[in-house]
């Protein structure tokens, strides 16, 4: 589907902010120590070091921003969200803190929350390429393709030399069924950025839908030759097929991804979710359990596992999965909704009502 987490990186301004703001040498020392501990996998010690850094910092907002960027660098989106929330509370009108928080939610898969934050963003952020692209991608991930295309068109107009923007717009157009427009856009983009694996893959998809099977195969081969991580390329291809309802093709793509990297937690999760939608429940549960083992901090893996377990009729195990999901991410609105149904099935009326209350409470339009 989209280039997902590879699409974005936090702007250098966030890192520069802490260098300026964290003037106290001790605060900077604890921040660096926390990053080193996080790299070694010592999460508790890293968190303690970061707390000391914030306490000593002359600019707590910049310190929270830096710590959030460190967590993002190591794929800890939920911890990053907490830090960026703290930074935003201190600087509620800062464009950068708003963008960082929305990006962290996007990376964690909470697209509605990212959209809600961006819609409240300061006006000066609205005309930036990174804002339009993130909001457009979030709309596409939420299946609001017209809005996604609208913002992605603006992003391409603001940054015509950015290949990733052209890729995202091309994929969004394909979701809308605008095959000819996508073909025209992607052919032009491939001519300008011939070494982009993502653009060659997107062109292949457009050619495939246009009935140009031989050309599509050549584009896919070129993409595989260019991509240094074919497992991710096949996963992105699977994401696109899944998003357009072509489940059999999605399964083939995910299997190719996992054949190249069986320990890829995201590919395992997406593969399991598609199998669940296809009614292949036992196989889906195995894949989703594997994903949860590979990344025990991923709430989406637990959420998808819970849905598969519901399909299997194992309500108690489903309850554990959904409860784990909301423990990992207390603002996981859809997980509360699913949990309320499971608890009602288990005759836990009080728990079901509480989960439903949280679901209503987290409505982004309230």
Secondary structure, 3 states (H helix, E strand, C coil): CCCHHHCCCCCHHHHHHHHHHCCCHHHHHHHHHHHHHHHHCCHHHHHHHHHHHHHHCCCHHHHHHHHHHHHHHCCCHHHHHHHHHHHHHHCCCCHHHHHHHHHHHHHCCCHHHHHHHHHCCCHHHCCCHHHHHHHHHHHHHCCCHHHHHHHHHHHHHHCCCCHHHHHHHHHHHHHHCCHHHHHHHHHHHHHHCCCCHHHHHHHHHHHHHCCCHHHHHHHHHHHHHHCCCHHHHHHHHHHHHHHCCCHHHHHHHHHHHHHHCCCCHHHHHHHHHHHHHCCCHHHHHHHHHHHHHHCCCCHHHHHHHHHHHHHHCCHHHHHHHHHHHHHHCCCCHHHHHHHHHHHHHCCCHHHHHHHHHHHHHCCCCC
